[in-house]
Amino acid sequence: HVLERGKPHERNQIISTIIGSIVQLSQHKFTSNVVEKCLQCGDSTAREMLIKNNIGHGDKNDNLL
């Protein structure tokens, strides 16, 4: 609810909390919905941060690649 209707600083706070844990959170039934909402409701800067922090080169990103 906060991601859809909250203030921008509230959304950014939630997004900054999940950055770095998206792969793990995406694999769970309920937290995957939060990750999806962050990508849908975040501004372009937030989406860019989420994507850049989780797609890269290396062994730790095999789940996404």
PyMOL commands that set and color helices and strands:
alter all, ss='L'
color gray80, all
select helices_A, chain A and resi 2-5+8-18+22-26+31-41+44-54+59-61
alter helices_A, ss='H'
color red, helices_A
deselect
rebuild
show_as cartoon
